[in-house]
Amino acid sequence: MNEKALSVLEQYDLKIEITYRSKGNYGCETENGRYILQEYNNSNEKMATMSAFYNYLEAKGFTVDSVVANKEGEYVTISEDGYPYILKKWFVAEDCSNNNAEQLLMAAKNLAGFHNATENMSDIFTEENRLHAGKNMAVIFEKHNSEILRIKNYIKKRKNKNFFEMSLHNIIDQYHAQGMEAKELLDNSFYEEIYRDAINDETVNHGAYNYHNILFMNRKVIMVNLLKVNYAPAIQDLYDFLRKVMEKNNWNIKLGEGILAGYDKVRPISVREYEVLKYLISYPEKFWKIINYYYNSNKAWYSEKNEEKLKQFINQEKLRWKFINNL
């Protein structure tokens, strides 16, 4: 971020005490609390709508990094060098740990409460400022399967395969078949109906609910970086959150069951949603991510990190399927 960005702060009715770098942004301390300045590549109208959404969530008891208007009442402020910024409330809080079971259970319950509060948002997001439809996982899986097949054919033609490529060559058919089966099961489930209902009912999906975007302050959950909200089934948020947590915790069944039970206590998971969740988790998403990263990276140098990630994925497979079969 350019230092000229700090000139933006002069356009806010704040008494700045100190400024500092914070994960690629600028933070500032004021007599009224902490704020963070971020680049923003969208319209003031869009952010005004998001501000109404933040206000709605705060009225429901959630703590979020809501946006602050400048002296002119605008939410997007232009710096001296022409870049647009937004100023958001920030917190003296700790990052969510992906290995802290207590925090993860609290985060799951918070997500359920968020979904209860955002089942129909037509009053907040008007026709002019409606959100976009979130990803359709059946479409995503079909795309991923095609990419796995493309990478398979690429590796097959490679001469002098390295260890990582030989490892992929030996197992890629297995995981392509696994991906195809998951896609077929999803197609034959209630997923399309659930997805269509979410779009029609304007059900809001967080879109990025993971430990990077969750903070804790005095045992209170704080949601940040909500700019990826969209219309999609609640179960997709839960799937994204659960899968990433389980991958980081070696598919700890007790932890996974605790997360689902905590979520279900606040927002009951229907039988149809459980079925969809099972099929979503049965897709080898981590495998696709590993080989997709390899395929799009520089082949001139060998990445031991890719090899390590693939070994870790394979070592977790029995535990992943034990968890899936217990759902």
WOVENUR-V18719 format. One record per backbone hydrogen bond with DSSP energy under -1.0 kcal/mol. CO is the residue of the C=O (numbers start at 0). NH is the residue of the N-H. If there is no record, write none. Layout:
CO,NH  CO,NH
This chain:
1,4  2,5  3,6  4,7  5,8  6,9  7,10  8,11  10,70  11,13  17,28  19,26  21,24  24,21  25,36  26,19  27,34  28,16  28,17  29,32  32,29  33,89  34,27  35,87  36,25  37,85  42,46  43,47  44,48  45,49  46,50  47,51  48,52  49,53  50,54  51,55  52,56  53,57  54,58  55,59  56,61  57,60  62,222  63,65  65,88  69,72  73,69  76,84  78,81  82,78  83,39  84,76  85,37  86,67  87,35  90,92  93,215  96,99  99,103  100,104  101,105  102,106  103,107  104,108  105,109  106,110  107,111  108,112  109,113  110,114  111,115  112,116  117,203  120,123  120,124  131,230  135,139  136,140  137,141  138,142  139,143  140,144  141,145  142,146  143,147  144,148  145,149  146,150  147,151  148,152  149,153  150,154  151,155  152,156  161,165  162,166  163,167  164,168  165,169  167,171  170,174  171,175  172,176  173,177  174,178  175,179  176,180  177,181  178,182  179,183  180,184  181,185  182,186  183,187  185,188  189,193  190,194  191,195  192,196  193,197  194,198  195,199  196,200  197,202  201,120  202,231  204,229  207,209  209,212  212,223  213,95  214,221  215,93  219,216  221,214  222,64  225,228  229,204  230,133  232,235  233,237  234,238  235,239  236,240  237,241  238,242  239,243  240,244  241,245  242,246  243,247  245,250  251,255  252,256  253,257  254,258  255,259  256,260  257,261  258,262  259,263  260,264  262,266  269,273  270,274  271,275  272,276  273,277  274,278  275,279  276,280  277,281  279,282  282,284  283,287  284,288  285,289  286,290  287,291  288,292  289,293  290,294  291,295  293,296  302,306  303,307  304,308  305,309  306,310  307,311  308,312  309,313  310,314  311,315  313,316  315,319  316,320  317,321  318,322  319,323  320,324  323,326
